[in-house]
Amino acid sequence: MFGADTPLVMDALQIAALATAVGAGSIWIFLRRTKRATSPETKADQSDMDLSKRVEVLERIATDQSVGLADEIEALRDGQTAKLTDKGHA
């Protein structure tokens, strides 16, 4: 079960987790600054919804690499409010 490569694998997993956390934090800070720059109430509500959708996508990226995920990311980048589907997700 454990071999000579176990410490390397554990280091790689720690680096991947750290990279995911840094990426999610960067997106959160960027969206928060964007929201602050455009502060009408309707835009703030829309930004909160977009932020929660993006966080959901980031969680999926960290746990699953399905083919449909790329389409969902592009839909969020394009600003479409299409409902995200759980293709291939349990």
N, C-alpha and C positions, 0 to 999 in steps of 0.2 A: 504494500500500500504506500509506504513512504520510502523514498529512495534518495539517491544523492542529489537529485534535481529539486527536491521539495522546497528548500529555501529560496531557490530562484523563482519557482512558481508562486510562492507566497509573496515575494517581492513584486513580481509582475502584477499580481492581483491588487496589492496595495497601491501601486502606481496607477492602475486603471481606475480604482475607486477615487483616488485623489484627483485625477484628471477630470472625472465626471463631476465631482463636487466643485472644482474650480470653474468648469464650464457653466454649470448651473448657476453658480454665484455670479459669474460675469453677466450672464443673460439677465438675471434678476436685477442687478445694479443698473444695467443699461436700460431696461424697461422702466425702472423706477425713475431714472433721470428723464426719460422721454415723457413719462406721465406728468412729471413735475413741470416740464416745459409747456405742455398743452393741458392746462388744468380745468377746462370746463367740466361740469359734472357728468355730462353724457359721455365725454371722451374718457373720463376716469373710470366709469363703469365698464366701458368697452375694453379698456386696457387691463382691468382686473380679470375680465373673462378671457382675454387673449393670454394673459400671463398664466392663468390656471391651465389653459389648454397646452401652452408651451411646456409647463412643468410636467404635465401628463406625458407629453411626447418625450421629454428628457428621461423620465422614469422608464418608459418603454425602451428607449435607446440603451439605457444602462442594463436592462434585463433581457432584451430580445432584439434580434437582428432580422426581423421579417422583411419580406420584399415590399409589402404594402406600406411600411413605415416611411419610406422615402417619399411616397405620394402624399402622405399626411403632412410631412415636414414642408414640402413644397406648397401645399394648400395653405398652411399657416404663413409662409413667407409671402404668398400672393395676397394675403389679407382676406381670403375667402372665409366665410362663416359656415362652411359646409360642416355637417356633423361628422365627427371622427368616428370611424367604425373600428371594431375590434377584430379585424381580419387576422386569423391565426393566433389570437390571444385567448388564454383561458380565463 
